[in-house]
């Protein structure tokens, strides 16, 4: 079975979740906890490089910092 998902940019992810973002006067924009499941159902099947990380934040994998290789551990 082929993976038909595409890679997402941050702007695509933000456009998809914009209806779920709430902002009150002088407050940091946030997403309500009850909306996280709906957002998962929108983003995870659509994009192959989007992950759910701490506190319901979606970030394209390419935007995550690269890990430093551990010393003494060989990589494939």
Buried (B, 14 or more C-beta within 10 A) or exposed (E): EEEEBEEBBEEBBEEBBEEBEEEEEEEEEBBEEEBBEBBBEBBBEBBBBBBBEEEBEBBBEEEEEEEEEEEEEEEE
